[in-house]
């Protein structure tokens, strides 16, 4: 599982019909202190994530286990929008409007 931030989209009008209805988002991987890395993943979005949001990306066979992505030809998918990141007892990030606690 990878923690990352949505930084862009991929648009493809010609694709396998099993991908119809899914957004493809570019996710930049981040470290636990939320600093950016040079790694990126294109992931199918099954939950409605948006630009700038922190998300959890799963890959491999796990990428095909979410409700909206089940049995689709995917190697990476977004399965959660992150509400809060806490490392070593310090809250590093809280999503605006999230009820955390």
N, C-alpha and C positions, 0 to 999 in steps of 0.2 A: 504494500500500500504506500502511496506517495502523497505527501502534502504539497499542494501547489496553488498557484493563483492563475485565474483565467486571464489571458492577455490578448486573445484574439479568436478569430473564427476561421473555419475552412468551408468554402462553399463549393459544392459539387453537384451539378445537375445530372451528370451521367454517372450512375453508380448502381450497385447491386440493389435490386428492389427490396431486399431485406433490411436495407439501411434507410428506406423512406421514412420520413417523420422524425428522424433524429438529427439534432444539431451536432456538428463536429466542432469542438472547441480546442484551442491551443492553450495548454497549461504549462506554465513555467514552474519547475520544481523549486521549492524553498527549503532551507535548513530549518531546524527547530527554533532558531531565533528569528525566523521569517526573512532572513537575508536571501536574496535570489541566487540561484546557481545558474550554470550555463546549459542545463538540461531542460528539454521540452518534451512534451507528449501531446499528440493529437488524440483526444478522447471523445467518445460518443457521450452525449449528455442525456441521461435518462431521468433527470430530476428538475430541470429548469434553472440551472446555474446561469449566472450572468457575468459580464465583464467586470474584472476587479475583485471578484469573490474568491475566497480561499475555499478549496475543495479537496476531497480525498479521491484519488484515482486508483483503481485496481486494474491489474493486467492479467494476461493469461486466461485460464479457464474461469477465474473469478469474474472477469469482465462480462461474462455472459450469464450471470446469476441474478442480476437485478430484475425487477418486475418488468420494466419497459425495454430491457435489452436482452431478455431471455432468448437463448438459442439463435442469436444474430451473429453474423460473421465479424466479431470484434476481437481486438487484442487489448484495448484499453477503454474503460468507461468511468464516468464520474458517478459515484454512488452516494455522495454526501456533500452538503454545503456546510462548512465549518462555522459554528457559532462562537467558539472560544478556543484559544490555544493557551495552555498553562504548562510551563516548563520549570521544574525546580521550585515550585511554589509561587512562581511569578506569572501573572497573567500577561501574555505577550500580545494578545489580540482578542477583541470582542466584536462580534458582528453587530452593527447598529440594528436595533429593533429585536434582537434575539433575547428570549427569556432564558437566561442561563443561571444555574445555581441550584 
